[in-house]
Amino acid sequence: MTKLIQETFEQILQLPEEQQNTLAIYLRKHLDEFLEQAEKEKRIAEGNYTTDDFNEETQQAIKNIEEQKNLTYCSNKNELYHELGI
């Protein structure tokens, strides 16, 4: 068992039994989601990712850059504010 897991379990053991059970139920229910998210974060950190590893907003930004659409080109923030009508 890794040190991090061991430390986490030691913290959990300090909780009252009812909270331990509640946490265990929650973790069991969401474990697959946690593992999937951890794998995505690991791929991103390693630079070995696909656009599917990012949230929808980031995916759209990547697509906009790749397709060169919906982009506002400005040389400085004043020009950007003017383009945005601010």
PDB file of N, CA, C and O in Angstrom:
ATOM      1  N   MET A   1       0.858  -1.172   0.000  1.00  0.00           N
ATOM      2  CA  MET A   1       0.000   0.000   0.000  1.00  0.00           C
ATOM      3  C   MET A   1       0.904   1.235   0.000  1.00  0.00           C
ATOM      4  O   MET A   1       1.892   1.298   0.732  1.00  0.00           O
ATOM      5  N   THR A   2       0.549   2.207  -0.829  1.00  0.00           N
ATOM      6  CA  THR A   2       1.368   3.417  -0.878  1.00  0.00           C
ATOM      7  C   THR A   2       1.216   4.219   0.406  1.00  0.00           C
ATOM      8  O   THR A   2       0.250   4.072   1.154  1.00  0.00           O
ATOM      9  N   LYS A   3       2.203   5.067   0.627  1.00  0.00           N
ATOM     10  CA  LYS A   3       2.186   5.892   1.832  1.00  0.00           C
ATOM     11  C   LYS A   3       0.973   6.818   1.847  1.00  0.00           C
ATOM     12  O   LYS A   3       0.358   7.023   2.893  1.00  0.00           O
ATOM     13  N   LEU A   4       0.630   7.377   0.684  1.00  0.00           N
ATOM     14  CA  LEU A   4      -0.515   8.280   0.599  1.00  0.00           C
ATOM     15  C   LEU A   4      -1.811   7.563   0.965  1.00  0.00           C
ATOM     16  O   LEU A   4      -2.635   8.103   1.704  1.00  0.00           O
ATOM     17  N   ILE A   5      -1.988   6.368   0.458  1.00  0.00           N
ATOM     18  CA  ILE A   5      -3.201   5.604   0.787  1.00  0.00           C
ATOM     19  C   ILE A   5      -3.225   5.273   2.267  1.00  0.00           C
ATOM     20  O   ILE A   5      -4.263   5.384   2.920  1.00  0.00           O
ATOM     21  N   GLN A   6      -2.085   4.867   2.791  1.00  0.00           N
ATOM     22  CA  GLN A   6      -2.012   4.533   4.210  1.00  0.00           C
ATOM     23  C   GLN A   6      -2.362   5.746   5.080  1.00  0.00           C
ATOM     24  O   GLN A   6      -3.106   5.624   6.053  1.00  0.00           O
ATOM     25  N   GLU A   7      -1.817   6.920   4.721  1.00  0.00           N
ATOM     26  CA  GLU A   7      -2.120   8.135   5.483  1.00  0.00           C
ATOM     27  C   GLU A   7      -3.606   8.488   5.384  1.00  0.00           C
ATOM     28  O   GLU A   7      -4.215   8.935   6.357  1.00  0.00           O
ATOM     29  N   THR A   8      -4.169   8.287   4.218  1.00  0.00           N
ATOM     30  CA  THR A   8      -5.597   8.574   4.030  1.00  0.00           C
ATOM     31  C   THR A   8      -6.449   7.657   4.896  1.00  0.00           C
ATOM     32  O   THR A   8      -7.388   8.109   5.552  1.00  0.00           O
ATOM     33  N   PHE A   9      -6.124   6.377   4.898  1.00  0.00           N
ATOM     34  CA  PHE A   9      -6.883   5.440   5.726  1.00  0.00           C
ATOM     35  C   PHE A   9      -6.728   5.749   7.213  1.00  0.00           C
ATOM     36  O   PHE A   9      -7.667   5.568   7.988  1.00  0.00           O
ATOM     37  N   GLU A  10      -5.563   6.206   7.605  1.00  0.00           N
ATOM     38  CA  GLU A  10      -5.357   6.579   9.008  1.00  0.00           C
ATOM     39  C   GLU A  10      -6.250   7.759   9.384  1.00  0.00           C
ATOM     40  O   GLU A  10      -6.785   7.807  10.491  1.00  0.00           O
ATOM     41  N   GLN A  11      -6.409   8.706   8.468  1.00  0.00           N
ATOM     42  CA  GLN A  11      -7.316   9.831   8.716  1.00  0.00           C
ATOM     43  C   GLN A  11      -8.762   9.350   8.793  1.00  0.00           C
ATOM     44  O   GLN A  11      -9.526   9.795   9.650  1.00  0.00           O
ATOM     45  N   ILE A  12      -9.128   8.450   7.906  1.00  0.00           N
ATOM     46  CA  ILE A  12     -10.500   7.922   7.898  1.00  0.00           C
ATOM     47  C   ILE A  12     -10.790   7.183   9.198  1.00  0.00           C
ATOM     48  O   ILE A  12     -11.890   7.288   9.741  1.00  0.00           O
ATOM     49  N   LEU A  13      -9.814   6.438   9.698  1.00  0.00           N
ATOM     50  CA  LEU A  13     -10.008   5.685  10.939  1.00  0.00           C
ATOM     51  C   LEU A  13     -10.256   6.598  12.136  1.00  0.00           C
ATOM     52  O   LEU A  13     -10.797   6.150  13.147  1.00  0.00           O
ATOM     53  N   GLN A  14      -9.876   7.847  12.041  1.00  0.00           N
ATOM     54  CA  GLN A  14     -10.108   8.787  13.138  1.00  0.00           C
ATOM     55  C   GLN A  14     -11.541   9.325  13.135  1.00  0.00           C
ATOM     56  O   GLN A  14     -11.977   9.939  14.108  1.00  0.00           O
ATOM     57  N   LEU A  15     -12.261   9.096  12.058  1.00  0.00           N
ATOM     58  CA  LEU A  15     -13.654   9.544  11.969  1.00  0.00           C
ATOM     59  C   LEU A  15     -14.558   8.620  12.775  1.00  0.00           C
ATOM     60  O   LEU A  15     -14.220   7.454  12.981  1.00  0.00           O
ATOM     61  N   PRO A  16     -15.692   9.118  13.230  1.00  0.00           N
ATOM     62  CA  PRO A  16     -16.670   8.231  13.876  1.00  0.00           C
ATOM     63  C   PRO A  16     -17.129   7.165  12.871  1.00  0.00           C
ATOM     64  O   PRO A  16     -17.099   7.386  11.661  1.00  0.00           O
ATOM     65  N   GLU A  17     -17.546   6.032  13.382  1.00  0.00           N
ATOM     66  CA  GLU A  17     -17.919   4.899  12.529  1.00  0.00           C
ATOM     67  C   GLU A  17     -19.007   5.274  11.513  1.00  0.00           C
ATOM     68  O   GLU A  17     -18.964   4.831  10.365  1.00  0.00           O
ATOM     69  N   GLU A  18     -19.962   6.075  11.929  1.00  0.00           N
ATOM     70  CA  GLU A  18     -21.041   6.466  11.025  1.00  0.00           C
ATOM     71  C   GLU A  18     -20.487   7.265   9.831  1.00  0.00           C
ATOM     72  O   GLU A  18     -20.919   7.065   8.696  1.00  0.00           O
ATOM     73  N   GLN A  19     -19.546   8.155  10.090  1.00  0.00           N
ATOM     74  CA  GLN A  19     -18.937   8.924   9.002  1.00  0.00           C
ATOM     75  C   GLN A  19     -18.070   8.029   8.110  1.00  0.00           C
ATOM     76  O   GLN A  19     -18.021   8.217   6.895  1.00  0.00           O
ATOM     77  N   GLN A  20     -17.396   7.070   8.713  1.00  0.00           N
ATOM     78  CA  GLN A  20     -16.607   6.119   7.930  1.00  0.00           C
ATOM     79  C   GLN A  20     -17.508   5.358   6.958  1.00  0.00           C
ATOM     80  O   GLN A  20     -17.170   5.189   5.786  1.00  0.00           O
ATOM     81  N   ASN A  21     -18.649   4.906   7.453  1.00  0.00           N
ATOM     82  CA  ASN A  21     -19.583   4.161   6.608  1.00  0.00           C
ATOM     83  C   ASN A  21     -20.146   5.041   5.500  1.00  0.00           C
ATOM     84  O   ASN A  21     -20.271   4.599   4.357  1.00  0.00           O
ATOM     85  N   THR A  22     -20.488   6.284   5.831  1.00  0.00           N
ATOM     86  CA  THR A  22     -21.008   7.209   4.832  1.00  0.00           C
ATOM     87  C   THR A  22     -19.972   7.457   3.751  1.00  0.00           C
ATOM     88  O   THR A  22     -20.295   7.457   2.563  1.00  0.00           O
ATOM     89  N   LEU A  23     -18.735   7.667   4.155  1.00  0.00           N
ATOM     90  CA  LEU A  23     -17.651   7.894   3.204  1.00  0.00           C
ATOM     91  C   LEU A  23     -17.412   6.659   2.341  1.00  0.00           C
ATOM     92  O   LEU A  23     -17.202   6.775   1.134  1.00  0.00           O
ATOM     93  N   ALA A  24     -17.443   5.493   2.947  1.00  0.00           N
ATOM     94  CA  ALA A  24     -17.236   4.245   2.198  1.00  0.00           C
ATOM     95  C   ALA A  24     -18.318   4.056   1.139  1.00  0.00           C
ATOM     96  O   ALA A  24     -18.023   3.659   0.012  1.00  0.00           O
ATOM     97  N   ILE A  25     -19.563   4.336   1.496  1.00  0.00           N
ATOM     98  CA  ILE A  25     -20.666   4.217   0.532  1.00  0.00           C
ATOM     99  C   ILE A  25     -20.460   5.195  -0.621  1.00  0.00           C
ATOM    100  O   ILE A  25     -20.629   4.834  -1.786  1.00  0.00           O
ATOM    101  N   TYR A  26     -20.093   6.433  -0.295  1.00  0.00           N
ATOM    102  CA  TYR A  26     -19.868   7.450  -1.321  1.00  0.00           C
ATOM    103  C   TYR A  26     -18.726   7.049  -2.252  1.00  0.00           C
ATOM    104  O   TYR A  26     -18.852   7.134  -3.474  1.00  0.00           O
ATOM    105  N   LEU A  27     -17.613   6.613  -1.668  1.00  0.00           N
ATOM    106  CA  LEU A  27     -16.458   6.208  -2.467  1.00  0.00           C
ATOM    107  C   LEU A  27     -16.786   5.023  -3.365  1.00  0.00           C
ATOM    108  O   LEU A  27     -16.397   5.000  -4.533  1.00  0.00           O
ATOM    109  N   ARG A  28     -17.489   4.055  -2.833  1.00  0.00           N
ATOM    110  CA  ARG A  28     -17.863   2.884  -3.621  1.00  0.00           C
ATOM    111  C   ARG A  28     -18.727   3.297  -4.811  1.00  0.00           C
ATOM    112  O   ARG A  28     -18.546   2.802  -5.923  1.00  0.00           O
ATOM    113  N   LYS A  29     -19.667   4.208  -4.564  1.00  0.00           N
ATOM    114  CA  LYS A  29     -20.589   4.650  -5.605  1.00  0.00           C
ATOM    115  C   LYS A  29     -19.860   5.420  -6.716  1.00  0.00           C
ATOM    116  O   LYS A  29     -20.216   5.306  -7.888  1.00  0.00           O
ATOM    117  N   HIS A  30     -18.845   6.199  -6.345  1.00  0.00           N
ATOM    118  CA  HIS A  30     -18.193   7.092  -7.303  1.00  0.00           C
ATOM    119  C   HIS A  30     -16.772   6.667  -7.686  1.00  0.00           C
ATOM    120  O   HIS A  30     -16.070   7.423  -8.358  1.00  0.00           O
ATOM    121  N   LEU A  31     -16.347   5.500  -7.280  1.00  0.00           N
ATOM    122  CA  LEU A  31     -14.968   5.073  -7.500  1.00  0.00           C
ATOM    123  C   LEU A  31     -14.594   5.070  -8.982  1.00  0.00           C
ATOM    124  O   LEU A  31     -13.511   5.539  -9.334  1.00  0.00           O
ATOM    125  N   ASP A  32     -15.446   4.563  -9.844  1.00  0.00           N
ATOM    126  CA  ASP A  32     -15.130   4.532 -11.272  1.00  0.00           C
ATOM    127  C   ASP A  32     -14.923   5.943 -11.822  1.00  0.00           C
ATOM    128  O   ASP A  32     -14.014   6.174 -12.619  1.00  0.00           O
ATOM    129  N   GLU A  33     -15.767   6.886 -11.397  1.00  0.00           N
ATOM    130  CA  GLU A  33     -15.618   8.280 -11.843  1.00  0.00           C
ATOM    131  C   GLU A  33     -14.295   8.861 -11.354  1.00  0.00           C
ATOM    132  O   GLU A  33     -13.603   9.546 -12.108  1.00  0.00           O
ATOM    133  N   PHE A  34     -13.940   8.593 -10.100  1.00  0.00           N
ATOM    134  CA  PHE A  34     -12.692   9.098  -9.541  1.00  0.00           C
ATOM    135  C   PHE A  34     -11.489   8.552 -10.309  1.00  0.00           C
ATOM    136  O   PHE A  34     -10.560   9.290 -10.637  1.00  0.00           O
ATOM    137  N   LEU A  35     -11.522   7.252 -10.589  1.00  0.00           N
ATOM    138  CA  LEU A  35     -10.417   6.633 -11.304  1.00  0.00           C
ATOM    139  C   LEU A  35     -10.291   7.180 -12.720  1.00  0.00           C
ATOM    140  O   LEU A  35      -9.182   7.422 -13.196  1.00  0.00           O
ATOM    141  N   GLU A  36     -11.416   7.377 -13.392  1.00  0.00           N
ATOM    142  CA  GLU A  36     -11.410   7.924 -14.744  1.00  0.00           C
ATOM    143  C   GLU A  36     -10.833   9.341 -14.749  1.00  0.00           C
ATOM    144  O   GLU A  36     -10.012   9.677 -15.604  1.00  0.00           O
ATOM    145  N   GLN A  37     -11.262  10.167 -13.796  1.00  0.00           N
ATOM    146  CA  GLN A  37     -10.754  11.538 -13.702  1.00  0.00           C
ATOM    147  C   GLN A  37      -9.265  11.545 -13.373  1.00  0.00           C
ATOM    148  O   GLN A  37      -8.515  12.353 -13.919  1.00  0.00           O
ATOM    149  N   ALA A  38      -8.837  10.663 -12.494  1.00  0.00           N
ATOM    150  CA  ALA A  38      -7.417  10.592 -12.137  1.00  0.00           C
ATOM    151  C   ALA A  38      -6.573  10.202 -13.342  1.00  0.00           C
ATOM    152  O   ALA A  38      -5.482  10.738 -13.537  1.00  0.00           O
ATOM    153  N   GLU A  39      -7.070   9.273 -14.150  1.00  0.00           N
ATOM    154  CA  GLU A  39      -6.359   8.867 -15.363  1.00  0.00           C
ATOM    155  C   GLU A  39      -6.256  10.029 -16.347  1.00  0.00           C
ATOM    156  O   GLU A  39      -5.206  10.232 -16.956  1.00  0.00           O
ATOM    157  N   LYS A  40      -7.344  10.797 -16.506  1.00  0.00           N
ATOM    158  CA  LYS A  40      -7.322  11.964 -17.393  1.00  0.00           C
ATOM    159  C   LYS A  40      -6.277  12.966 -16.916  1.00  0.00           C
ATOM    160  O   LYS A  40      -5.475  13.459 -17.709  1.00  0.00           O
ATOM    161  N   GLU A  41      -6.290  13.264 -15.621  1.00  0.00           N
ATOM    162  CA  GLU A  41      -5.340  14.228 -15.066  1.00  0.00           C
ATOM    163  C   GLU A  41      -3.905  13.750 -15.237  1.00  0.00           C
ATOM    164  O   GLU A  41      -3.005  14.551 -15.493  1.00  0.00           O
ATOM    165  N   LYS A  42      -3.693  12.453 -15.098  1.00  0.00           N
ATOM    166  CA  LYS A  42      -2.352  11.884 -15.274  1.00  0.00           C
ATOM    167  C   LYS A  42      -1.906  12.041 -16.732  1.00  0.00           C
ATOM    168  O   LYS A  42      -0.769  12.433 -16.992  1.00  0.00           O
ATOM    169  N   ARG A  43      -2.799  11.735 -17.686  1.00  0.00           N
ATOM    170  CA  ARG A  43      -2.452  11.881 -19.107  1.00  0.00           C
ATOM    171  C   ARG A  43      -2.137  13.333 -19.444  1.00  0.00           C
ATOM    172  O   ARG A  43      -1.183  13.608 -20.172  1.00  0.00           O
ATOM    173  N   ILE A  44      -2.929  14.264 -18.921  1.00  0.00           N
ATOM    174  CA  ILE A  44      -2.696  15.687 -19.179  1.00  0.00           C
ATOM    175  C   ILE A  44      -1.345  16.105 -18.602  1.00  0.00           C
ATOM    176  O   ILE A  44      -0.565  16.778 -19.276  1.00  0.00           O
ATOM    177  N   ALA A  45      -1.067  15.715 -17.371  1.00  0.00           N
ATOM    178  CA  ALA A  45       0.200  16.075 -16.724  1.00  0.00           C
ATOM    179  C   ALA A  45       1.398  15.506 -17.481  1.00  0.00           C
ATOM    180  O   ALA A  45       2.457  16.131 -17.533  1.00  0.00           O
ATOM    181  N   GLU A  46       1.230  14.329 -18.062  1.00  0.00           N
ATOM    182  CA  GLU A  46       2.315  13.690 -18.806  1.00  0.00           C
ATOM    183  C   GLU A  46       2.396  14.197 -20.240  1.00  0.00           C
ATOM    184  O   GLU A  46       3.356  13.897 -20.950  1.00  0.00           O
ATOM    185  N   GLY A  47       1.389  14.967 -20.676  1.00  0.00           N
ATOM    186  CA  GLY A  47       1.370  15.463 -22.052  1.00  0.00           C
ATOM    187  C   GLY A  47       0.933  14.405 -23.049  1.00  0.00           C
ATOM    188  O   GLY A  47       1.187  14.536 -24.246  1.00  0.00           O
ATOM    189  N   ASN A  48       0.287  13.370 -22.570  1.00  0.00           N
ATOM    190  CA  ASN A  48      -0.148  12.251 -23.401  1.00  0.00           C
ATOM    191  C   ASN A  48      -1.671  12.187 -23.377  1.00  0.00           C
ATOM    192  O   ASN A  48      -2.245  11.233 -22.852  1.00  0.00           O
ATOM    193  N   TYR A  49      -2.327  13.197 -23.940  1.00  0.00           N
ATOM    194  CA  TYR A  49      -3.770  13.338 -23.799  1.00  0.00           C
ATOM    195  C   TYR A  49      -4.440  13.548 -25.145  1.00  0.00           C
ATOM    196  O   TYR A  49      -3.782  13.787 -26.158  1.00  0.00           O
ATOM    197  N   THR A  50      -5.773  13.453 -25.134  1.00  0.00           N
ATOM    198  CA  THR A  50      -6.587  13.813 -26.289  1.00  0.00           C
ATOM    199  C   THR A  50      -7.526  14.922 -25.841  1.00  0.00           C
ATOM    200  O   THR A  50      -7.636  15.193 -24.645  1.00  0.00           O
ATOM    201  N   THR A  51      -8.206  15.566 -26.787  1.00  0.00           N
ATOM    202  CA  THR A  51      -9.123  16.643 -26.399  1.00  0.00           C
ATOM    203  C   THR A  51     -10.249  16.118 -25.527  1.00  0.00           C
ATOM    204  O   THR A  51     -10.831  16.881 -24.757  1.00  0.00           O
ATOM    205  N   ASP A  52     -10.571  14.838 -25.625  1.00  0.00           N
ATOM    206  CA  ASP A  52     -11.627  14.253 -24.792  1.00  0.00           C
ATOM    207  C   ASP A  52     -11.284  14.293 -23.305  1.00  0.00           C
ATOM    208  O   ASP A  52     -12.170  14.153 -22.463  1.00  0.00           O
ATOM    209  N   ASP A  53     -10.013  14.481 -22.977  1.00  0.00           N
ATOM    210  CA  ASP A  53      -9.594  14.524 -21.577  1.00  0.00           C
ATOM    211  C   ASP A  53      -9.909  15.863 -20.911  1.00  0.00           C
ATOM    212  O   ASP A  53      -9.753  15.998 -19.697  1.00  0.00           O
ATOM    213  N   PHE A  54     -10.351  16.858 -21.691  1.00  0.00           N
ATOM    214  CA  PHE A  54     -10.646  18.182 -21.155  1.00  0.00           C
ATOM    215  C   PHE A  54     -12.154  18.402 -21.044  1.00  0.00           C
ATOM    216  O   PHE A  54     -12.941  17.674 -21.648  1.00  0.00           O
ATOM    217  N   ASN A  55     -12.551  19.421 -20.261  1.00  0.00           N
ATOM    218  CA  ASN A  55     -13.964  19.745 -20.138  1.00  0.00           C
ATOM    219  C   ASN A  55     -14.462  20.350 -21.451  1.00  0.00           C
ATOM    220  O   ASN A  55     -13.667  20.669 -22.334  1.00  0.00           O
ATOM    221  N   GLU A  56     -15.789  20.506 -21.574  1.00  0.00           N
ATOM    222  CA  GLU A  56     -16.388  20.955 -22.834  1.00  0.00           C
ATOM    223  C   GLU A  56     -15.879  22.328 -23.269  1.00  0.00           C
ATOM    224  O   GLU A  56     -15.624  22.546 -24.453  1.00  0.00           O
ATOM    225  N   GLU A  57     -15.732  23.246 -22.333  1.00  0.00           N
ATOM    226  CA  GLU A  57     -15.283  24.599 -22.671  1.00  0.00           C
ATOM    227  C   GLU A  57     -13.874  24.569 -23.271  1.00  0.00           C
ATOM    228  O   GLU A  57     -13.603  25.234 -24.271  1.00  0.00           O
ATOM    229  N   THR A  58     -12.995  23.804 -22.661  1.00  0.00           N
ATOM    230  CA  THR A  58     -11.628  23.698 -23.164  1.00  0.00           C
ATOM    231  C   THR A  58     -11.607  22.975 -24.501  1.00  0.00           C
ATOM    232  O   THR A  58     -10.852  23.354 -25.397  1.00  0.00           O
ATOM    233  N   GLN A  59     -12.435  21.929 -24.648  1.00  0.00           N
ATOM    234  CA  GLN A  59     -12.523  21.229 -25.927  1.00  0.00           C
ATOM    235  C   GLN A  59     -12.939  22.181 -27.040  1.00  0.00           C
ATOM    236  O   GLN A  59     -12.386  22.136 -28.139  1.00  0.00           O
ATOM    237  N   GLN A  60     -13.918  23.049 -26.758  1.00  0.00           N
ATOM    238  CA  GLN A  60     -14.385  23.994 -27.768  1.00  0.00           C
ATOM    239  C   GLN A  60     -13.298  24.997 -28.114  1.00  0.00           C
ATOM    240  O   GLN A  60     -13.127  25.345 -29.282  1.00  0.00           O
ATOM    241  N   ALA A  61     -12.562  25.464 -27.116  1.00  0.00           N
ATOM    242  CA  ALA A  61     -11.469  26.404 -27.376  1.00  0.00           C
ATOM    243  C   ALA A  61     -10.408  25.762 -28.266  1.00  0.00           C
ATOM    244  O   ALA A  61      -9.882  26.409 -29.172  1.00  0.00           O
ATOM    245  N   ILE A  62     -10.096  24.503 -28.012  1.00  0.00           N
ATOM    246  CA  ILE A  62      -9.119  23.782 -28.832  1.00  0.00           C
ATOM    247  C   ILE A  62      -9.636  23.652 -30.263  1.00  0.00           C
ATOM    248  O   ILE A  62      -8.891  23.877 -31.217  1.00  0.00           O
ATOM    249  N   LYS A  63     -10.903  23.291 -30.414  1.00  0.00           N
ATOM    250  CA  LYS A  63     -11.487  23.168 -31.758  1.00  0.00           C
ATOM    251  C   LYS A  63     -11.467  24.504 -32.485  1.00  0.00           C
ATOM    252  O   LYS A  63     -11.167  24.549 -33.679  1.00  0.00           O
ATOM    253  N   ASN A  64     -11.781  25.603 -31.783  1.00  0.00           N
ATOM    254  CA  ASN A  64     -11.764  26.926 -32.404  1.00  0.00           C
ATOM    255  C   ASN A  64     -10.375  27.274 -32.920  1.00  0.00           C
ATOM    256  O   ASN A  64     -10.230  27.821 -34.014  1.00  0.00           O
ATOM    257  N   ILE A  65      -9.364  26.959 -32.134  1.00  0.00           N
ATOM    258  CA  ILE A  65      -7.990  27.245 -32.555  1.00  0.00           C
ATOM    259  C   ILE A  65      -7.618  26.381 -33.750  1.00  0.00           C
ATOM    260  O   ILE A  65      -7.043  26.867 -34.724  1.00  0.00           O
ATOM    261  N   GLU A  66      -7.951  25.084 -33.670  1.00  0.00           N
ATOM    262  CA  GLU A  66      -7.625  24.186 -34.767  1.00  0.00           C
ATOM    263  C   GLU A  66      -8.332  24.577 -36.062  1.00  0.00           C
ATOM    264  O   GLU A  66      -7.767  24.454 -37.149  1.00  0.00           O
ATOM    265  N   GLU A  67      -9.572  25.048 -35.936  1.00  0.00           N
ATOM    266  CA  GLU A  67     -10.358  25.394 -37.118  1.00  0.00           C
ATOM    267  C   GLU A  67     -10.268  26.874 -37.462  1.00  0.00           C
ATOM    268  O   GLU A  67     -10.847  27.319 -38.453  1.00  0.00           O
ATOM    269  N   GLN A  68      -9.536  27.645 -36.639  1.00  0.00           N
ATOM    270  CA  GLN A  68      -9.377  29.080 -36.862  1.00  0.00           C
ATOM    271  C   GLN A  68     -10.721  29.789 -37.029  1.00  0.00           C
ATOM    272  O   GLN A  68     -10.896  30.591 -37.947  1.00  0.00           O
ATOM    273  N   LYS A  69     -11.649  29.495 -36.155  1.00  0.00           N
ATOM    274  CA  LYS A  69     -12.941  30.174 -36.203  1.00  0.00           C
ATOM    275  C   LYS A  69     -13.296  30.694 -34.823  1.00  0.00           C
ATOM    276  O   LYS A  69     -12.727  30.273 -33.816  1.00  0.00           O
ATOM    277  N   ASN A  70     -14.240  31.613 -34.794  1.00  0.00           N
ATOM    278  CA  ASN A  70     -14.700  32.214 -33.547  1.00  0.00           C
ATOM    279  C   ASN A  70     -13.558  32.824 -32.740  1.00  0.00           C
ATOM    280  O   ASN A  70     -13.600  32.860 -31.510  1.00  0.00           O
ATOM    281  N   LEU A  71     -12.540  33.304 -33.449  1.00  0.00           N
ATOM    282  CA  LEU A  71     -11.407  33.887 -32.761  1.00  0.00           C
ATOM    283  C   LEU A  71     -11.412  35.404 -32.938  1.00  0.00           C
ATOM    284  O   LEU A  71     -11.778  35.917 -33.995  1.00  0.00           O
ATOM    285  N   THR A  72     -11.007  36.099 -31.907  1.00  0.00           N
ATOM    286  CA  THR A  72     -10.859  37.551 -31.981  1.00  0.00           C
ATOM    287  C   THR A  72      -9.374  37.859 -31.873  1.00  0.00           C
ATOM    288  O   THR A  72      -8.732  37.546 -30.870  1.00  0.00           O
ATOM    289  N   TYR A  73      -8.839  38.474 -32.917  1.00  0.00           N
ATOM    290  CA  TYR A  73      -7.416  38.809 -32.933  1.00  0.00           C
ATOM    291  C   TYR A  73      -7.243  40.258 -32.514  1.00  0.00           C
ATOM    292  O   TYR A  73      -7.792  41.160 -33.146  1.00  0.00           O
ATOM    293  N   CYS A  74      -6.485  40.483 -31.458  1.00  0.00           N
ATOM    294  CA  CYS A  74      -6.255  41.842 -30.970  1.00  0.00           C
ATOM    295  C   CYS A  74      -4.800  41.945 -30.535  1.00  0.00           C
ATOM    296  O   CYS A  74      -4.217  40.994 -30.015  1.00  0.00           O
ATOM    297  N   SER A  75      -4.237  43.109 -30.758  1.00  0.00           N
ATOM    298  CA  SER A  75      -2.830  43.299 -30.394  1.00  0.00           C
ATOM    299  C   SER A  75      -2.654  43.708 -28.931  1.00  0.00           C
ATOM    300  O   SER A  75      -1.578  43.544 -28.357  1.00  0.00           O
ATOM    301  N   ASN A  76      -3.729  44.246 -28.332  1.00  0.00           N
ATOM    302  CA  ASN A  76      -3.619  44.635 -26.928  1.00  0.00           C
ATOM    303  C   ASN A  76      -5.006  44.618 -26.291  1.00  0.00           C
ATOM    304  O   ASN A  76      -6.015  44.441 -26.973  1.00  0.00           O
ATOM    305  N   LYS A  77      -5.036  44.806 -24.971  1.00  0.00           N
ATOM    306  CA  LYS A  77      -6.316  44.689 -24.269  1.00  0.00           C
ATOM    307  C   LYS A  77      -7.290  45.796 -24.639  1.00  0.00           C
ATOM    308  O   LYS A  77      -8.499  45.564 -24.626  1.00  0.00           O
ATOM    309  N   ASN A  78      -6.811  46.992 -24.967  1.00  0.00           N
ATOM    310  CA  ASN A  78      -7.723  48.067 -25.365  1.00  0.00           C
ATOM    311  C   ASN A  78      -8.445  47.714 -26.665  1.00  0.00           C
ATOM    312  O   ASN A  78      -9.644  47.957 -26.804  1.00  0.00           O
ATOM    313  N   GLU A  79      -7.706  47.141 -27.609  1.00  0.00           N
ATOM    314  CA  GLU A  79      -8.307  46.710 -28.866  1.00  0.00           C
ATOM    315  C   GLU A  79      -9.316  45.587 -28.608  1.00  0.00           C
ATOM    316  O   GLU A  79     -10.377  45.543 -29.231  1.00  0.00           O
ATOM    317  N   LEU A  80      -8.982  44.691 -27.693  1.00  0.00           N
ATOM    318  CA  LEU A  80      -9.899  43.602 -27.348  1.00  0.00           C
ATOM    319  C   LEU A  80     -11.183  44.162 -26.751  1.00  0.00           C
ATOM    320  O   LEU A  80     -12.276  43.743 -27.132  1.00  0.00           O
ATOM    321  N   TYR A  81     -11.060  45.111 -25.813  1.00  0.00           N
ATOM    322  CA  TYR A  81     -12.243  45.715 -25.206  1.00  0.00           C
ATOM    323  C   TYR A  81     -13.107  46.389 -26.264  1.00  0.00           C
ATOM    324  O   TYR A  81     -14.335  46.316 -26.209  1.00  0.00           O
ATOM    325  N   HIS A  82     -12.458  47.052 -27.237  1.00  0.00           N
ATOM    326  CA  HIS A  82     -13.198  47.704 -28.318  1.00  0.00           C
ATOM    327  C   HIS A  82     -13.942  46.667 -29.149  1.00  0.00           C
ATOM    328  O   HIS A  82     -15.108  46.866 -29.488  1.00  0.00           O
ATOM    329  N   GLU A  83     -13.268  45.542 -29.487  1.00  0.00           N
ATOM    330  CA  GLU A  83     -13.877  44.474 -30.268  1.00  0.00           C
ATOM    331  C   GLU A  83     -15.085  43.879 -29.533  1.00  0.00           C
ATOM    332  O   GLU A  83     -16.093  43.540 -30.153  1.00  0.00           O
ATOM    333  N   LEU A  84     -14.971  43.759 -28.221  1.00  0.00           N
ATOM    334  CA  LEU A  84     -16.039  43.166 -27.425  1.00  0.00           C
ATOM    335  C   LEU A  84     -17.128  44.158 -27.083  1.00  0.00           C
ATOM    336  O   LEU A  84     -18.162  43.776 -26.534  1.00  0.00           O
ATOM    337  N   GLY A  85     -16.915  45.439 -27.402  1.00  0.00           N
ATOM    338  CA  GLY A  85     -17.909  46.456 -27.117  1.00  0.00           C
ATOM    339  C   GLY A  85     -17.978  46.851 -25.655  1.00  0.00           C
ATOM    340  O   GLY A  85     -19.028  47.252 -25.154  1.00  0.00           O
ATOM    341  N   ILE A  86     -16.864  46.736 -24.989  1.00  0.00           N
ATOM    342  CA  ILE A  86     -16.805  47.072 -23.558  1.00  0.00           C
ATOM    343  C   ILE A  86     -16.304  48.485 -23.399  1.00  0.00           C
ATOM    344  O   ILE A  86     -16.178  48.972 -22.276  1.00  0.00           O
TER     345      ILE A  86
END
